[in-house]
Amino acid sequence: VLVDRAPGVPLPARLPPTIPTLTTARLRLRGFAALDADTVATLAGDLEVSRFLLQVPHPYPRELAGTWIATHGEAWSQGRGPTWAIERRRDRALVGSVSLTW
């Protein structure tokens, strides 16, 4: 069963309670955890990364990473879409993020 959230934008009637984990041969997409904040701050604070991000300040403060991560659960539960941590499977290193908005 699909419901209309906005005209022409159907969504599943029910989403799983948490952001699902997706796995490929090389990567794992998972929900962020509070423990990821230091890595997020490091990655987002890298000038070579931040120059491609329109809404991310440079330098990137560590406390902003925690605040950003804390928004993901609510966004998911309200049906606004997931934000995944991109994790390299071979060493479980957090290498980035990807979001979907619907």
Secondary structure, 3 states (H helix, E strand, C coil): CEEEEECCEEEECCCCCCCCCEECCCEEEEECCHHHHHHHHHHHHCHHHHCCCCCCCCCCCHHHHHHHHHHHHHHHHCCCCCEEEEEECCCCCEEEEEECCC
